[in-house]
Amino acid sequence: MPLKRTEVYELSNFLAIVQFRSFRKAADHLDVTASALSHSMRALETRLGVRLLNRTSRSVAPTAAGKALAEKISAGLDLINTGLEELHGHHQGAAGSIRINVLKDAASLLLTPALPVFSQRFPNIELEIAVDDYFVDVTAEGFDAGLRYGGTIPEDMIAVPLTAPLKWVTVGAPDYLDRHGRPEVPEDLNSHQCIRLRTGRGQIYKWEFERGEDRREIDVPGALISGESDLAISAAIGGAGLAYCLEKLARPHLMAGRLEIVLPEWASFGPPFSMYYSSRRQLPFGVGALIQVIRELEPLR
């Protein structure tokens, strides 16, 4: 059912408030009064039957439901803008250059299949990719956008999900598991050699598990620490211990029998890969075009 004009107006106002984290700044941007904006938000929340914003005398921030809605609205608008600009670009020969900073895992899983399609479709756009697992300030470092796990993106940035929630699993080589036994519950990992992960923020990552409503977090033991998934997976294949990684990265090795999933009933689902950029800058055409290509190959499910 098509949205009414007033509904589109309310959603546009809501997105501006989330982006600016301020009724006054959003009102200035939209050229309306703060009181009119506040009335519009009350009407939207009443119509939807859910609180979208947490308001205090000094700040405004989206609720969990509001954040999810804002991401969907932003992604939808980005796709619309990209479609319009792509239509224009096909006639005008879209050109330009963009720089993005990307996690290594996202580079292999998302960019490797997307780049041939992007290059063929937009041959005049120069795309520079910096692969970096350390978290950087993309705006300060001169990047047009970054690609990270959704849960690690600063709140003042606009994040556009590129994938469904990501499945994390524990894997081990069959020979290792034959020698040391197969864990039955996450706590059994405490008696195993685990290949621990150091995140881009410098912390040792605690492995997360969930089965239905039961969620557990294990600070696993292990003498080997890696900051790269590929190295951890290779070490696990070699029998050095158990690794914790994205199921998609391990899938070829699982299919070939080099690895098997440990604790299969305890897989964990984490935030999706997301492209993000400054809320104070317009999304460059090339970034929007890359988002569209990735989503075509990796549909949100």
N, C-alpha and C positions, 0 to 999 in steps of 0.2 A: 504494500500500500504506500503510495507516494507521501512524502512528508509535506505538511502544510508549510506555508511561508513563515508563519510564526514559530513553528518548531525548528526550522532551519536557523532562524534568527536566534533562538534561545541556545541552540547547540553551538553556534558560532561564538556567542557571548561567553558561554561556559568554557570553551577551549581557550579563549583569550585570557580569562581569569586564571586558568591553570598555568598557562605559559608565563604570565607576568607575576603570578602569586600575589596579586594586589588588585582590589576592586578599582582603586583610583587610577593606577597605571593602565589597566585594561580599558577603563572608561575613556581615558585620554586617547588611547590608541584607536578606539572605536568611535570617538567623537560623540559620546553620549554622557549623561550624568551618572555618577556612582549610584545614586538612588534608583535610577531607572534600571541599571544593571542588577542591583540587588533584588529589585522586584521581579525582573526576568528570571533570575536564578530560583527564587522562591516558587515561581510558577512552574518552572521545569521540574524541580524536586517534587512538588505536589503532584504534577501530572504523572511522573514516573513512579512515585511512591517510594523513593529511596533518597537518603541523604547523599549528596555528591561532594559537598564541601564542608570542611571544618573551619569555622570562623572564630577568630579572637579579635580583641581590640587592636592587635598589632599585625596579625598575619592571617593568611587564608591558604589552605592546602587541601588537595583533594583527598577524599576518603579512598579506601581500597576500591570501592565500586566506581567512584569518580575517576580514579587514575586509569582503571581499565577502560571506561567509556572514553576518556580523553585520548587514549592511545588508538582506539578504534576510529574515532573521528579524525584524528590527525593522519592516520594511515589512509583513510578514505579520501581526504582532501589531497594528500600527496599523490595518490593514484590518479585522481581527476586532473590535477595540475600537470602531472607527467603525461597523461594521455593527450591533453590539449597542446602541451609544448612539443610532444613527439609528433603530433599531426602537423604542427607548424614547422618542426624541424625537418620532416621529410621533404617539405617544399622548399625550405630555406637552406638545407644542408647543415644540420645542427653541428656546431663546433664549439671548442673551448677546452679547458683543462680542469681536472679535479684531482685532489689529493685526499686519500683516506687512510686511516690507521686501523689495522685489522689484527685480531687475534690469530695465531698460527692455526689453531683448530678450525676457525671459521674460514680461513683462507683455503684450506684444503677441502673442506666439506662444501662450502658455498661458492667461493670465487673460481675454483678450478673448473667446475662445469659451466659457470656463468660467463666467464671471460670470452670464450670463442663466440658465443651468441651476441654479447655486448659489442665486441669489436666489429662483427659483421654488420650489425644493425646501426652502429654509430661510429663509422670509421674515422670521422673527423674530431672525435672527442679524445683528448689525451688523458689517460687515466694513470695516475701514479699511486702505487700501493706500498705502504710501509707495514711490514709484518712485525708486530711487536707485542709480546705478552705482558710487558710492563704497562701499567695504567698511566696514560699521559693526558695532559690537558690539551685536547685536540684543537681548541680555539687558539690557545696561547702558542701552540707549536705550528700554527699555520695550516692545519688540515681543514678540509671542508666538512668532513664527517668522520665518525669512528664506527667500528663494528665490534661489539662486546656482548657478553652475557647480559640479559635484561636487568638482572638484579644488581649489577655493579655500576649502572649509569647514574651520574649525578642528577639530582631532582630538577635542576634548573635547565636541563637539556631536554629536547624533544626526542623521544625514542619511538622508532617504528619497528614492530616485531617482523622478523623475516621468516621465522619457522614456527612450528608447533612447539610446545614445551619439550625440553630435551631430556632424553632418558639416559640415566647414569647407571652403570653396572660394575660389578666386581668380576674380574677375570683372572684365570690362572691357566698355566700349561697342564695338560693331563698328567704328564710325568710328575710334576711337582705335587699335584693333588693326590696322585697315587701314593707318593712317599709320605706326605704330611697329613693326609686326610682332608675331607671336604667339610667346611664349616656348615652348620645347620642353622645357627642364629648369628646376628651381627657380632655379638659379644665373643664368639669363637675366634674372631680375627685376632684377638689379643694373644693367641698362642701361635700366630703365624708370622712369617716375614712378609711385611707389606711395603710396597714401593710408594712412599709418601709423596704428596704433591705440595709444592710451594707455589702460591698464587702470584699473580703479577703485582700484588700489593705487599709481597714479602712474607705472608703468613703461611704456616703449615695448615693445610686444609683438613678439616675433620670430615670423615666420610659419612654421608647421610644415607639413611635407609627408611623406607616406608612400606608398610603392608596394611592396606586399608587405612584405618585411623591411627594405627600404631606407627609412630615416627621415632627413630633413634639416630643418635649422632655418636660416632666412635672415633676417639683420638687413637688411631691405630699405631702399633709399634713397627719399627723397621729401620734398618741401618742405611738404606738407600733412599735418597730424596731427589726428586726430579722436578724441574720446572717445565718440562715438555711432555706432552702426552705420548708422542711417537717414541721417545726414549723409554718411558715407563712401560709401554706396550711391548716394545722389543725386549726389554729386560724380563718381562713376565713370560714371553715366549721362550726365552732362554732358560727359564726355571729359577730366576733370582727371587721370585716371590709373587704375591698377588698385586694386581694393579686395579685402580679405580678410574674409569674413563667413560666417555660418551659411547653408547652402544654402537652408534654409526661408525665410529673410528675403529672399533674392534670387529665389526661385522665381517670383513673379508677373512680375518684370521679365525673367527668362529666357524664360518662356512667351510674353511679349509681344514678344520680340526686342530689347528695349532694352539687354540685357546678354547676354553669353555667357560660359560657363565657360572660364577659361584653365587650362592644365595639367590637363585632366580626369582623367588617369591618376594625378594626384598629390593627390587629395583627402585630407583628414586627418580622423580621428575622435577627438573629445575627450570628456571626461566629460559625463554627462547633466546636465540641470537637476535640482536636488534641493531639496526643502524641508528645512530644518533647524531644530532647536530645542534648548534646553538639556537635557542629560542629567539635570539636577537638578530638572526640573519635569515634571509630568505633561502629556502632550499635550492641549491644549484640544480639546473636541469639535468646535468650528468649524473648527480647522485640519485635523483628521483628515477632516472632511466635505469640505473643499475639496480635499484630496489625493485623495480618492476620486473626486470629480467630474472633476478634471483627468485622472486615470488612465483614467477611462471614455472620455474624448474623445481622449486621447493614450496608447493602450495601449503598455506596455513590450514592444518587439519585439526 
